């Protein structure tokens, strides 16, 4: 689910590095904006030290219906106003992630306010691009609107057995515990799990949990 956004964020970081833009000056660089405007994804530059957005590319500006790319007048409330109330926990995850000085991918799914009218499901990957005195300073988010054909947790994709295994996996059961509960072999659970991940285009249990929380519909 996050493979495309992870690959794009690494591609952009490589380009920014080649232009010597992974510095403090990134927050006022028109070259940075030119580069991210070439992306097919929605891009945000964040000041994770002050918890505020710095810049969005044209695709994100169009998504929100904003007039400007540079967001100098915005603060933490920007995130509160643009994220659906049911997804505000993602803000907590983001703050904790960067307080712990993580350098990897922060993969999240959330609902964002589209043109001040309705909320759309969005998939995003965030990664730190500059640290100052050992403290994370700037991070970039690469996001895309979820494709309901491939990203929704639709029951049609999974068999009845696979759905049962998904519920047990997201509730923390081990594969052995699932095998014992369903009276099947442990290697059969492994096969079902592999098929579930393939159908949903994911690679990790954390992604399965996020999908379940965001898209699952009860029968």
N, C-alpha and C positions, 0 to 999 in steps of 0.2 A: 504493500500500500504506500510506503514512504520511499520506495526505491527511486522514483523519478525526482522527488524533491531533494533527496540526499545527493543524487548525482548532480543536480543543477546547482545546489549550494556549493559543492566542491568545485564545479566548473567556474562559477563566479569568483570564488575565493582565489583560484589560480590566476584568473585574469586580473583581479584587483592587486594581487601580489606582484604580478609582472609590471604593473603600472606604479608600484611603490605607494599604494593607497591604503595599505593596512597600517595606518598611523592615526594619531589623534585628528589629523586634518581631514579625515574621511567625512566628518560631519558637516563640512562645508565645501565639499568638492563637487563641482559640476561635472568633472570627468566621471566620478562615481555614478552620478545620475545618468549620464549618457550610457555607461556600461550596463546598468541594471535595466534601462529602458529597452535594451536589445533582447531581454529575456521574454520567453513566452509565459513566464510565471509571474505571480504577484509578489513583489519584493518590499520588505520593510527593513530599514536600518533602525536599530534600537540603541539607546543609551541605557544599558542594564544597570549601571551604577546609580543613575538618577531615576530609573524606572519611567522613562518617557520615550515616545517615538521621535525619531529625528527626520526621517525621509521615507517616502513611498514612491515607487515607480509609477509610470503612467497607467499600467494595467490595474494597479491597486487604487489609484486615484479615480479611475473610471468606475471601478467596482463600488467604491464608497460614494462617488458623486462629489468628491472634494474639488476645490478650485486650485489648490497648491500641492506641489510635491514636498516642499519643506514644511515641517510641522513645528516650527519654533514656538508657537503659542500653546501647544498641547502638553499635558502632563499625564500622570498616572490615570486620571479620569478618562482619557482617550480610550484606554483598554476597557474600562468599565462600561463606557457608553457604546462601544462597538461590538462587544461580546455578549451573547445571550446570557441572561441571568443564570440559566441552568448550567452554564459552562464556566462560571467565574472561578471554579476550582482550578482551571488551567492556569490562571494568573498566579495562584499559590505555587503550583508546580514549577512555573517559570522562575519565580523569585528564589525558591529553594534550590533549583538546578544551578543557577549562577552564583548564589551565595556559597555553594559547595565547590565553586571554581571548576565546574565540569567543562571539558574541552570537546566533548563528543556531540552527538546529535540529540536535540530535544524534539521528539516527534509527538505531535498532538493533533487531535481533531476537535473542531469547535464550530459553533454557529456564529457567523458574523453578519452584522447589519448591512444589507445591500441597498444602497441608494436611499437610505432612510425610510424604507418601506417594508421590507420583509427580511427574514434571516435565511442565509444559505449555509449549507454544510461545507466546511472548508478543511482541507488537509494541509498541515504545515510542518516544516522542518526548520529549526533555529539552531544556529551555531555561533560561538564566539569568534570574532575576527581580530579583536585587539584588547590587550590587557595593559593596565597602567599600575606600576608598582605591585605587580602580582594580583591585582584586583581586576576582574572582568569589567571592561568598559563598554565596548561596542559589540553588538551581535547582529546577524542578518537572519531574517526569516524568508524562506521561499515557500509560497503557498499556492494552492490551486483549488478551485471549486470542485467538490466531490462529484464524480460521475455516478449517477444513480444506477447506471447499468453495471458498474464494476465495483463500486465502493459500498453500496448499501448492504446491510446484513440481511438479505432477503432469504426467507425460508425456502424458496424454490431452489436455491443452489445446493442446499444440504439435505441429505436423507434424514429420516426420522432418527436413525442411530447416531448419525453425525451431530444432529442437534442436541441429543442427550449428552453426548461426550463433550460438546462445547460448554453446556451448562455446568458440567462437573469440573471441567478444566478452569473456567473463570471463577469458580467457587473454591479453587485451591486444591482439588483432589489430585493425587498423584496417578500416574498411569496404572500402577499396580492396584490402587484403591478403586479406580474405575473398572478395571478388569474384573476384580472380585465382585463389585456391585452389580455388574451387568452379565456376569457368568460367561465371560469371553476371555481368550488368551491375551496376555499382555502385549504380544507382538501384533495382535489384531488392533488393539487400541493405538499402537504406534502407527499402523497403516492408516487407520481412520484419521488420526491427527495429521499425518502428512497430506492426506487428500483434502482435509479441511483447509489447511494452510494454502494449498495450491489453488483451491477454488476461490478463496478470498484474497489471494495475491498478497499474503503476509508471510513473515519469517519468524516472528517471536510471539511468545505468550502475551507480552505487554500489548502488542498490536491487536491480538485477539480480544483482550479485555477492553481496549479502547473502542473497538468496533462494536462489541456487545453492548457496552454502555451507551454508545451513540445511536446505533441503528436498529438494535434488536426490537422486534415486535412480537408481542405475545399472541399465541393462537386464541 
